[in-house]
């Protein structure tokens, strides 16, 4: 059972939150960078986001569409600045674990087996495993474009695309009144092949002064994955060794 895609959902969670902001939503053709800045302010401010150095999230994961009955298990994700992550998923019938220390990665996967990240996976990890997709996105070589308005779950949204230097595009749907991200569309991880994934974000709560989505519903042509966090802790002082596999 290949379930490494869950990582991308977890990493988005630090950056997504909001409260009522009246300014940008009423503009005819808003600047995408202004929308992003309003979002950062809504979720607690740039300073609050930058102050998050590590995060530990624990919860449940349910996968539907890959077997006659849904598979449910536990998920734990540990993150740290400089693109570090350690994640373990236990579905009972299958277990997956990954480590990435910012430069090298390793996976224990029921389908791919035990081994290091490929060069493609390393480059993908460096772009994906960030504490916030919006903080310092320009310094990471990403460009933002405004794509108009759309409706998500009955709410008007402002649509912004982030384009990375290699042409990979992630589309974010910001609630027009709160600047909370309620949906995103992104390419599937390289390990899953071609195609797109759609993620809905709900159940926002305040954690350490920053809004956090506690539920992610991720859909693709192959399956639906729901991640619900039971607990989220920030700045607990995770050591770098957490993100390297012990031999």
Backbone as JSON, one array per atom type, in Angstrom:
{
  "sequence": "XXXXXXXXXXXXXXXXXXXXXXXXXXXXXXXXXXXXXXXXXXXXXXXXXXXXXXXXXXXXXXXXXXXXXXXXXXXXXXXXXXXXXXXXXXXXXXXXXXXXXXXXXXXXXXXXXXXXXXXXXXXXXXXXXXXXXXXXXXXXXXXXXXXXXXXXXXXXXXXXXXXXXXXXXXXXXXXXXXXXXXXXXXXXXXXXXXXXXXXXXXXXXXXXXXXXXXXXXXXXXXXXXXXXXXXXXXXXXXXXXXXXXXX",
  "N": [[0.85, -1.18, 0.0], [0.79, 2.04, -1.08], [1.39, 4.99, 0.52], [2.66, 7.42, 0.8], [1.95, 9.9, -0.14], [0.54, 11.28, 1.77], [2.15, 12.97, 3.17], [2.37, 15.49, 1.85], [-0.08, 16.7, 2.41], [0.07, 17.13, 5.16], [2.07, 19.05, 5.43], [1.07, 21.35, 4.37], [-0.55, 22.34, 6.32], [0.43, 24.17, 8.3], [0.34, 26.68, 7.18], [-2.24, 27.57, 6.63], [-4.94, 29.54, 7.27], [-7.25, 31.96, 8.84], [-9.08, 35.12, 9.29], [-11.79, 37.49, 9.35], [-11.29, 39.74, 6.75], [-11.69, 42.68, 5.07], [-10.6, 43.88, 2.79], [-9.11, 43.01, 0.19], [-10.89, 41.3, -1.17], [-12.95, 42.71, -2.42], [-11.89, 43.97, -4.61], [-11.54, 44.53, -8.15], [-9.57, 43.35, -9.79], [-7.47, 41.84, -8.14], [-4.12, 41.98, -6.8], [-2.09, 39.16, -6.8], [-0.02, 38.81, -4.94], [-0.82, 40.5, -2.93], [-3.09, 39.23, -2.0], [-1.95, 36.96, -0.9], [-0.39, 38.14, 1.11], [-2.42, 39.19, 2.71], [-3.56, 36.83, 3.55], [-1.42, 35.73, 5.05], [-1.33, 37.61, 7.11], [-3.85, 37.18, 8.2], [-3.65, 34.6, 9.24], [-2.11, 34.9, 11.42], [0.16, 36.38, 11.07], [3.33, 37.25, 9.52], [5.52, 37.12, 11.25], [4.67, 35.37, 13.25], [4.36, 33.0, 11.79], [6.98, 32.6, 10.86], [8.16, 32.07, 13.25], [7.66, 29.47, 13.85], [9.41, 26.7, 14.32], [9.5, 23.94, 14.56], [7.22, 21.13, 14.37], [4.84, 18.83, 15.6], [2.49, 16.46, 14.71], [-0.33, 14.45, 15.37], [-2.64, 11.9, 14.53], [-5.51, 10.47, 12.82], [-5.89, 8.42, 9.88], [-7.7, 7.73, 6.96], [-8.25, 5.67, 4.22], [-9.86, 5.32, 1.18], [-11.11, 3.41, -1.58], [-9.06, 1.8, -2.48], [-9.29, -0.74, -1.67], [-11.75, -3.31, -0.84], [-12.99, -2.43, 1.53], [-12.77, 0.61, 3.47], [-9.52, 1.65, 4.66], [-8.21, 2.24, 7.83], [-6.13, 3.99, 10.07], [-3.3, 5.1, 12.05], [-1.45, 8.2, 12.08], [1.58, 9.95, 12.28], [3.35, 12.91, 12.17], [6.36, 14.64, 12.03], [7.91, 17.72, 11.8], [10.42, 20.1, 10.72], [12.17, 23.21, 10.41], [13.98, 24.06, 7.39], [13.22, 22.11, 5.61], [12.86, 19.54, 6.77], [11.54, 16.32, 7.62], [9.77, 13.71, 9.3], [7.79, 10.91, 9.06], [5.3, 8.6, 10.01], [3.05, 6.0, 9.21], [0.5, 3.85, 10.11], [-1.47, 1.35, 9.09], [-2.3, -1.03, 9.97], [-2.59, -3.38, 8.18], [-0.58, -2.5, 6.62], [2.43, -0.61, 6.78], [4.08, 2.5, 6.65], [7.0, 4.5, 6.47], [8.88, 7.48, 6.48], [11.85, 9.49, 6.1], [13.39, 12.66, 5.94], [16.08, 14.79, 5.74], [16.5, 17.27, 4.75], [18.38, 17.16, 2.79], [18.87, 14.49, 2.16], [16.87, 11.55, 1.73], [14.86, 8.8, 2.95], [12.96, 5.82, 2.63], [10.55, 3.52, 3.91], [8.55, 1.39, 2.5], [5.64, -0.41, 1.61], [5.24, -1.03, -1.11], [7.4, 0.11, -2.61], [9.52, -0.76, -1.2], [12.51, -0.83, 0.85], [14.67, 1.86, 0.99], [16.81, 4.58, -0.3], [15.83, 7.98, -1.18], [15.17, 8.84, -4.58], [16.87, 10.94, -7.01], [14.96, 12.57, -8.21], [12.9, 12.47, -6.31], [14.17, 13.72, -4.16], [14.53, 16.36, -5.09], [11.86, 17.06, -5.4], [11.03, 16.85, -2.76], [12.4, 18.96, -1.55], [11.0, 21.16, -2.46], [8.44, 20.6, -1.58], [8.43, 19.97, 1.2], [8.1, 22.22, 3.09], [7.68, 24.59, 5.74], [5.76, 26.53, 5.36], [3.83, 27.23, 2.5], [3.63, 29.81, 1.57], [5.21, 31.67, 2.91], [7.98, 33.54, 2.18], [7.9, 32.71, -0.48], [8.65, 33.85, -2.9], [11.42, 34.12, -2.7], [12.09, 31.49, -2.93], [11.83, 31.09, -5.55], [9.3, 30.93, -6.66], [6.41, 31.99, -8.47], [3.47, 34.01, -8.38], [0.12, 33.99, -9.6], [-2.96, 35.59, -10.34], [-6.11, 34.11, -10.8], [-8.78, 34.65, -11.01], [-12.21, 34.3, -9.81], [-13.99, 31.77, -7.96], [-16.31, 29.21, -6.84], [-16.48, 27.42, -3.86], [-17.81, 24.87, -2.05], [-20.1, 26.44, -1.68], [-19.02, 28.91, -1.06], [-17.6, 32.02, -2.02], [-14.52, 32.27, -3.67], [-11.1, 33.39, -4.05], [-8.84, 32.77, -6.56], [-5.58, 31.65, -6.73], [-2.57, 30.89, -8.32], [0.48, 29.18, -7.71], [3.56, 29.09, -9.22], [6.26, 27.01, -9.72], [9.89, 27.01, -10.26], [10.31, 24.94, -12.1], [8.04, 24.7, -13.49], [5.92, 23.47, -12.21], [2.66, 23.65, -10.96], [0.62, 24.83, -8.36], [-2.64, 25.27, -7.25], [-4.45, 27.53, -5.32], [-7.34, 28.14, -3.36], [-8.7, 30.81, -1.95], [-10.85, 31.77, 0.62], [-13.04, 34.37, -0.02], [-13.84, 36.22, 1.89], [-12.57, 35.63, 4.29], [-9.98, 34.91, 3.74], [-9.02, 32.41, 4.22], [-7.62, 29.38, 3.22], [-9.46, 27.14, 1.44], [-9.39, 25.13, -0.36], [-7.22, 23.27, -2.49], [-5.42, 22.49, -5.49], [-3.14, 20.24, -6.81], [-0.29, 18.76, -8.53], [0.07, 15.18, -8.58], [2.35, 13.42, -6.39], [5.61, 12.52, -7.67], [6.1, 9.81, -7.34], [3.62, 8.67, -7.58], [2.87, 8.88, -10.16], [1.39, 10.41, -13.11], [-1.1, 13.04, -13.01], [-3.65, 14.68, -10.97], [-4.29, 15.98, -7.66], [-6.87, 16.83, -5.42], [-7.49, 18.85, -2.64], [-9.42, 19.4, 0.2], [-9.81, 21.66, 2.88], [-10.61, 21.85, 6.24], [-12.15, 22.52, 9.5], [-10.68, 24.5, 11.16], [-8.37, 25.59, 13.63], [-6.87, 27.45, 16.32], [-3.47, 27.26, 16.91], [-0.85, 27.81, 18.89], [-0.96, 30.52, 18.17], [-1.21, 30.5, 15.43], [-3.29, 29.71, 12.7], [-4.6, 26.47, 12.07], [-5.43, 23.82, 9.96], [-7.39, 21.14, 10.83], [-8.45, 19.02, 9.51], [-8.1, 17.22, 6.54], [-9.14, 16.46, 3.31], [-8.36, 14.5, 0.77], [-8.47, 13.93, -2.65], [-8.13, 11.85, -5.5], [-7.96, 10.34, -8.79], [-7.59, 7.73, -8.11], [-8.06, 7.25, -5.37], [-9.46, 8.23, -2.13], [-8.41, 10.17, 0.57], [-8.54, 10.8, 3.99], [-7.38, 12.85, 6.48], [-7.28, 13.43, 9.88], [-6.36, 15.45, 12.45], [-5.56, 14.82, 15.81], [-3.97, 15.97, 17.72], [-1.73, 18.74, 17.84], [1.45, 20.02, 18.16], [3.77, 22.65, 18.66], [7.1, 23.9, 18.23], [8.7, 22.24, 20.01], [11.3, 21.57, 20.22], [12.57, 19.63, 18.51], [15.11, 17.34, 17.7], [17.7, 17.25, 15.18], [18.39, 14.65, 14.55], [16.09, 13.19, 14.53], [15.13, 13.18, 11.99], [16.64, 11.55, 10.46], [17.18, 8.27, 9.38], [17.7, 5.63, 11.61], [20.27, 3.36, 11.53]],
  "CA": [[0.0, 0.0, 0.0], [1.64, 3.23, -1.16], [0.66, 6.08, 1.19], [3.56, 8.53, 1.08], [1.33, 11.17, -0.53], [-0.04, 11.96, 2.94], [3.1, 13.99, 3.63], [2.07, 16.81, 1.31], [-1.22, 17.25, 3.13], [0.48, 17.56, 6.49], [2.92, 20.23, 5.39], [0.27, 22.52, 4.06], [-1.39, 22.74, 7.45], [0.95, 25.29, 9.08], [0.17, 27.98, 6.54], [-3.58, 27.84, 6.18], [-5.86, 30.0, 8.29], [-7.7, 33.3, 8.52], [-10.23, 35.72, 9.94], [-12.41, 38.43, 8.43], [-10.52, 40.86, 6.2], [-12.58, 43.21, 4.05], [-9.97, 44.69, 1.76], [-8.79, 42.55, -1.14], [-11.94, 40.55, -1.84], [-13.82, 43.57, -3.2], [-11.19, 44.56, -5.75], [-11.9, 43.93, -9.42], [-8.48, 42.51, -10.26], [-6.49, 41.94, -7.06], [-2.74, 41.54, -6.95], [-1.96, 37.89, -6.08], [0.86, 38.95, -3.77], [-1.61, 41.15, -1.88], [-3.95, 38.19, -1.44], [-1.09, 36.12, -0.06], [-0.04, 38.92, 2.3], [-3.61, 39.24, 3.56], [-3.67, 35.5, 4.14], [-0.41, 35.6, 6.1], [-1.78, 38.43, 8.23], [-5.02, 36.54, 8.8], [-3.33, 33.38, 9.99], [-1.33, 35.24, 12.61], [1.24, 37.29, 10.71], [4.59, 36.67, 9.07], [6.38, 36.86, 12.41], [4.19, 34.16, 13.92], [4.66, 31.85, 10.93], [8.43, 32.42, 10.87], [8.59, 31.6, 14.58], [7.42, 28.03, 13.97], [10.64, 25.99, 13.93], [9.19, 22.53, 14.42], [5.82, 20.81, 14.62], [4.5, 17.41, 15.7], [1.05, 16.27, 14.54], [-0.74, 13.05, 15.5], [-4.06, 11.76, 14.24], [-5.98, 9.27, 12.14], [-5.93, 8.49, 8.42], [-8.6, 6.75, 6.35], [-8.06, 5.58, 2.78], [-10.95, 4.63, 0.5], [-10.97, 3.23, -3.02], [-7.95, 0.91, -2.84], [-9.65, -2.08, -1.19], [-13.21, -3.39, -0.68], [-13.41, -1.61, 2.67], [-11.78, 1.65, 3.8], [-8.44, 1.33, 5.59], [-8.06, 3.29, 8.82], [-4.98, 3.79, 10.96], [-2.74, 6.27, 12.72], [-0.42, 8.94, 11.37], [2.36, 10.9, 13.07], [4.25, 13.69, 11.33], [7.26, 15.58, 12.7], [8.5, 18.64, 10.82], [11.35, 21.09, 11.23], [12.65, 24.14, 9.4], [14.97, 23.55, 6.45], [12.64, 21.02, 4.82], [13.01, 18.24, 7.43], [10.29, 15.65, 8.0], [9.7, 12.28, 9.61], [6.38, 10.55, 9.11], [4.98, 7.17, 10.08], [1.64, 5.68, 9.02], [0.23, 2.45, 10.42], [-2.82, 0.96, 8.71], [-2.53, -2.39, 10.4], [-2.15, -4.29, 7.12], [0.57, -1.9, 5.94], [3.09, 0.49, 7.49], [4.98, 3.32, 5.84], [7.77, 5.47, 7.25], [9.84, 8.23, 5.67], [12.71, 10.46, 6.74], [14.08, 13.58, 5.02], [16.82, 15.72, 6.58], [16.75, 18.48, 3.98], [19.27, 16.83, 1.69], [18.75, 13.07, 1.83], [15.65, 10.93, 2.21], [14.82, 7.34, 3.03], [11.59, 5.37, 2.8], [10.18, 2.12, 4.13], [7.28, 1.42, 1.82], [5.22, -1.75, 1.23], [5.37, -1.25, -2.55], [8.72, 0.47, -3.12], [10.55, -1.42, -0.41], [13.35, -0.03, 1.74], [15.76, 2.45, 0.23], [16.94, 6.04, -0.3], [15.1, 8.76, -2.17], [15.8, 9.08, -5.87], [17.18, 12.36, -7.23], [13.68, 13.25, -8.47], [12.19, 12.59, -5.04], [14.88, 14.71, -3.35], [14.19, 17.69, -5.58], [10.45, 17.28, -5.08], [10.94, 17.05, -1.31], [12.9, 20.29, -1.2], [9.95, 22.12, -2.76], [7.2, 20.25, -0.89], [8.54, 19.88, 2.65], [8.35, 23.54, 3.66], [6.76, 24.86, 6.83], [4.68, 27.33, 4.81], [3.98, 27.43, 1.06], [3.52, 31.22, 1.22], [6.26, 32.48, 3.53], [9.2, 33.61, 1.37], [7.75, 31.93, -1.71], [9.4, 34.48, -3.99], [12.83, 33.78, -2.54], [12.23, 30.1, -3.37], [11.72, 31.05, -7.0], [7.93, 30.74, -7.09], [5.68, 33.17, -8.93], [2.03, 33.91, -8.12], [-0.76, 34.61, -10.59], [-4.38, 35.62, -9.96], [-6.85, 33.4, -11.84], [-10.2, 34.97, -10.96], [-13.02, 33.84, -8.68], [-14.68, 30.48, -8.1], [-17.12, 28.88, -5.68], [-16.12, 26.16, -3.21], [-18.73, 24.57, -0.95], [-21.0, 27.56, -1.51], [-18.31, 30.13, -0.68], [-16.83, 32.67, -3.07], [-13.08, 32.19, -3.42], [-10.13, 34.01, -4.94], [-7.98, 31.69, -7.02], [-4.18, 32.04, -6.96], [-1.66, 29.8, -8.66], [1.91, 29.32, -7.47], [4.33, 28.42, -10.26], [7.63, 26.83, -9.28], [10.84, 27.22, -11.38], [10.26, 23.84, -13.07], [6.74, 24.7, -14.15], [4.88, 22.8, -11.42], [1.67, 24.63, -10.52], [-0.34, 24.5, -7.3], [-3.71, 26.25, -7.26], [-5.04, 27.74, -4.0], [-8.63, 28.82, -3.35], [-8.82, 31.58, -0.71], [-12.16, 32.31, 0.92], [-12.99, 35.8, -0.36], [-14.11, 37.08, 3.04], [-11.69, 35.32, 5.42], [-8.63, 34.58, 3.24], [-8.69, 31.05, 4.61], [-7.55, 28.47, 2.08], [-10.46, 26.09, 1.61], [-9.17, 24.08, -1.35], [-6.05, 23.4, -3.35], [-5.22, 21.46, -6.51], [-1.71, 20.11, -7.06], [0.07, 17.51, -9.2], [0.39, 14.05, -7.73], [3.79, 13.2, -6.2], [6.22, 11.77, -8.77], [6.01, 8.38, -7.06], [2.28, 8.2, -7.91], [2.63, 9.02, -11.59], [0.78, 11.65, -13.59], [-2.45, 13.3, -12.54], [-3.82, 15.75, -9.98], [-4.97, 15.72, -6.4], [-7.65, 17.95, -4.89], [-7.51, 18.78, -1.18], [-10.31, 20.31, 0.91], [-9.3, 21.92, 4.22], [-11.7, 22.25, 7.14], [-11.93, 22.44, 10.95], [-9.53, 25.33, 11.53], [-8.22, 25.94, 15.04], [-5.67, 28.22, 16.63], [-2.39, 26.51, 17.58], [0.32, 28.66, 19.08], [-1.11, 31.8, 17.5], [-1.31, 30.3, 13.98], [-4.4, 28.86, 12.32], [-4.23, 25.13, 11.63], [-6.52, 22.97, 9.5], [-7.32, 19.85, 11.52], [-8.97, 17.96, 8.67], [-7.76, 17.29, 5.12], [-9.75, 15.44, 2.47], [-7.57, 14.5, -0.46], [-9.07, 13.05, -3.64], [-7.51, 11.69, -6.82], [-8.71, 9.35, -9.56], [-7.36, 6.4, -7.56], [-8.49, 7.05, -3.99], [-9.75, 9.38, -1.27], [-7.69, 10.07, 1.84], [-8.96, 11.78, 4.98], [-6.49, 12.96, 7.64], [-7.83, 14.24, 10.96], [-5.38, 15.57, 13.53], [-6.04, 14.83, 17.19], [-3.12, 16.9, 18.49], [-0.67, 19.44, 17.12], [2.34, 20.75, 19.06], [4.78, 23.42, 17.94], [8.32, 24.35, 18.91], [9.04, 21.36, 21.13], [12.74, 21.35, 20.22], [12.93, 18.38, 17.85], [16.52, 17.25, 17.32], [17.89, 16.91, 13.77], [18.52, 13.2, 14.39], [14.75, 12.64, 14.31], [14.86, 13.17, 10.56], [17.57, 10.61, 9.82], [16.88, 6.89, 9.75], [18.72, 4.96, 12.43], [20.68, 2.08, 10.92]],
  "C": [[0.89, 1.24, 0.0], [0.9, 4.42, -0.59], [1.56, 7.27, 1.5], [2.98, 9.87, 0.72], [0.79, 11.94, 0.66], [0.86, 13.07, 3.43], [2.71, 15.37, 3.14], [0.91, 17.46, 2.02], [-0.8, 17.84, 4.46], [1.22, 18.88, 6.45], [2.15, 21.5, 5.1], [-0.32, 23.14, 5.31], [-0.88, 23.95, 8.21], [0.5, 26.61, 8.5], [-1.26, 28.4, 6.34], [-4.51, 28.27, 7.29], [-6.35, 31.39, 7.98], [-8.77, 33.82, 9.46], [-10.72, 36.81, 9.01], [-11.49, 39.58, 8.06], [-11.32, 41.43, 5.04], [-11.91, 43.74, 2.8], [-9.91, 44.07, 0.37], [-9.98, 41.98, -1.89], [-12.82, 41.42, -2.73], [-13.17, 44.15, -4.44], [-11.54, 43.8, -7.02], [-10.83, 42.96, -9.9], [-7.34, 42.55, -9.24], [-5.11, 41.41, -7.43], [-2.58, 40.23, -6.18], [-1.05, 37.98, -4.85], [0.13, 39.61, -2.62], [-2.55, 40.15, -1.22], [-3.15, 37.32, -0.48], [-0.71, 36.86, 1.22], [-1.22, 39.02, 3.26], [-3.83, 37.9, 4.25], [-2.67, 35.33, 5.28], [-0.8, 36.42, 7.34], [-2.93, 37.76, 8.96], [-4.66, 35.34, 9.65], [-2.47, 33.64, 11.21], [-0.17, 36.18, 12.34], [2.52, 36.56, 10.32], [5.49, 36.28, 10.25], [5.97, 35.58, 13.11], [4.51, 32.91, 13.11], [6.16, 31.55, 10.96], [8.93, 31.85, 12.19], [8.34, 30.11, 14.79], [8.64, 27.29, 13.43], [10.44, 24.49, 13.82], [7.74, 22.27, 14.82], [5.64, 19.29, 14.66], [2.99, 17.26, 15.67], [0.74, 14.78, 14.62], [-2.24, 12.96, 15.24], [-4.4, 10.45, 13.57], [-6.02, 9.51, 10.64], [-6.84, 7.39, 7.92], [-8.44, 6.82, 4.84], [-9.18, 4.75, 2.18], [-10.64, 4.5, -0.99], [-9.87, 2.29, -3.44], [-8.2, -0.51, -2.37], [-11.17, -2.12, -1.0], [-13.76, -2.53, 0.46], [-12.36, -0.55, 2.94], [-10.74, 1.14, 4.8], [-8.25, 2.5, 6.53], [-6.89, 2.97, 9.74], [-4.53, 5.08, 11.58], [-1.65, 6.9, 11.87], [0.26, 9.89, 12.34], [3.34, 11.59, 12.13], [5.05, 14.66, 12.2], [7.96, 16.41, 11.63], [9.48, 19.59, 11.51], [11.79, 21.99, 10.09], [13.77, 23.52, 8.58], [14.52, 22.22, 5.85], [12.77, 19.64, 5.46], [11.65, 17.66, 7.78], [10.55, 14.2, 8.35], [8.22, 11.96, 9.75], [6.22, 9.04, 9.17], [3.47, 7.0, 9.99], [1.47, 4.19, 9.26], [-1.23, 2.16, 10.12], [-3.16, -0.45, 9.16], [-2.01, -3.39, 9.38], [-0.93, -3.76, 6.38], [1.11, -0.75, 6.78], [4.05, 1.19, 6.53], [5.72, 4.28, 6.76], [8.76, 6.16, 6.32], [10.64, 9.17, 6.56], [13.29, 11.36, 5.65], [14.73, 14.65, 5.87], [17.15, 17.03, 5.87], [17.62, 18.25, 2.78], [19.11, 15.39, 1.22], [17.47, 12.5, 2.43], [15.72, 9.43, 2.18], [13.37, 6.93, 3.26], [11.54, 3.88, 3.09], [8.75, 2.02, 3.66], [6.88, 0.02, 1.37], [5.37, -2.05, -0.26], [6.78, -0.98, -3.06], [9.84, -0.2, -2.36], [11.31, -0.45, 0.47], [14.51, 0.54, 0.94], [15.77, 3.96, 0.26], [16.05, 6.69, -1.35], [15.9, 8.81, -3.48], [16.1, 10.57, -6.0], [15.9, 13.15, -7.47], [12.92, 13.48, -7.17], [12.85, 13.63, -4.13], [14.51, 16.12, -3.78], [12.74, 18.04, -5.28], [10.29, 17.58, -3.59], [11.37, 18.45, -0.91], [11.86, 21.37, -1.48], [8.71, 21.88, -1.9], [7.29, 20.38, 0.62], [8.96, 21.22, 3.25], [7.31, 23.8, 4.73], [5.57, 25.71, 6.38], [4.87, 27.48, 3.32], [4.02, 28.9, 0.66], [4.63, 32.09, 1.81], [7.52, 32.39, 2.66], [9.1, 32.79, 0.08], [8.54, 32.53, -2.87], [10.88, 34.17, -3.92], [13.1, 32.34, -2.97], [12.02, 29.95, -4.88], [10.31, 30.84, -7.53], [7.3, 32.07, -7.51], [4.19, 32.93, -8.73], [1.26, 34.59, -9.25], [-2.21, 34.52, -10.11], [-5.2, 35.06, -11.11], [-8.35, 33.65, -11.79], [-10.89, 34.4, -9.73], [-13.66, 32.49, -9.01], [-15.5, 30.26, -6.84], [-16.74, 27.51, -5.16], [-17.05, 25.96, -2.03], [-19.64, 25.76, -0.63], [-20.35, 28.88, -1.14], [-17.55, 30.71, -1.87], [-15.35, 32.63, -2.71], [-12.29, 32.97, -4.45], [-9.09, 32.96, -5.28], [-6.59, 32.22, -7.37], [-3.36, 30.8, -7.28], [-0.23, 30.16, -8.29], [2.64, 28.47, -8.49], [5.76, 28.25, -9.78], [8.57, 26.92, -10.49], [10.8, 26.13, -12.44], [8.89, 23.71, -13.74], [5.65, 23.95, -13.42], [3.95, 23.85, -10.82], [0.78, 24.05, -9.43], [-1.37, 25.62, -7.24], [-4.38, 26.32, -5.9], [-6.33, 28.54, -4.14], [-8.8, 29.47, -1.98], [-10.27, 32.04, -0.54], [-12.12, 33.82, 0.75], [-13.23, 36.72, 0.82], [-13.15, 36.83, 4.2], [-10.24, 35.1, 5.04], [-8.11, 33.25, 3.77], [-8.64, 30.2, 3.36], [-8.5, 27.3, 2.33], [-10.25, 24.93, 0.64], [-7.85, 24.33, -2.05], [-6.02, 22.24, -4.33], [-3.74, 21.44, -6.84], [-1.43, 18.83, -7.83], [0.29, 16.4, -8.17], [1.9, 13.97, -7.52], [4.33, 12.33, -7.34], [6.07, 10.27, -8.59], [4.65, 7.8, -7.4], [1.95, 8.33, -9.39], [1.97, 10.35, -11.93], [-0.64, 11.79, -13.06], [-2.46, 14.39, -11.49], [-4.48, 15.23, -8.72], [-5.7, 17.0, -5.98], [-7.76, 17.77, -3.38], [-8.48, 19.83, -0.64], [-9.81, 20.44, 2.34], [-10.41, 22.48, 5.09], [-11.24, 22.15, 8.59], [-10.66, 23.19, 11.36], [-9.54, 25.66, 13.01], [-6.93, 26.73, 15.22], [-4.69, 27.34, 17.4], [-1.18, 27.42, 17.68], [0.25, 29.98, 18.34], [-1.2, 31.71, 15.99], [-2.47, 29.36, 13.69], [-3.9, 27.54, 11.73], [-5.46, 24.39, 11.16], [-6.35, 21.6, 10.15], [-7.92, 18.71, 10.7], [-8.63, 18.24, 7.21], [-8.46, 16.14, 4.4], [-9.12, 15.52, 1.1], [-8.14, 13.48, -1.43], [-8.24, 13.03, -4.92], [-8.34, 10.66, -7.57], [-8.62, 7.96, -8.94], [-7.99, 6.18, -6.19], [-8.87, 8.36, -3.31], [-9.08, 9.14, 0.08], [-8.18, 11.17, 2.76], [-7.99, 11.71, 6.15], [-7.13, 13.89, 8.65], [-6.82, 14.27, 12.1], [-6.09, 15.58, 14.89], [-5.25, 15.81, 18.04], [-2.05, 17.48, 17.59], [0.14, 20.24, 18.14], [3.41, 21.45, 18.24], [5.93, 23.8, 18.85], [8.62, 23.55, 20.18], [10.53, 21.02, 21.17], [13.18, 20.03, 19.61], [14.39, 18.41, 17.41], [16.63, 16.82, 15.85], [17.96, 15.4, 13.55], [17.18, 12.52, 14.15], [14.5, 12.39, 12.83], [15.85, 12.32, 9.75], [17.27, 9.21, 10.3], [18.03, 6.27, 10.52], [19.01, 3.6, 11.81], [20.57, 0.95, 11.92]]
}
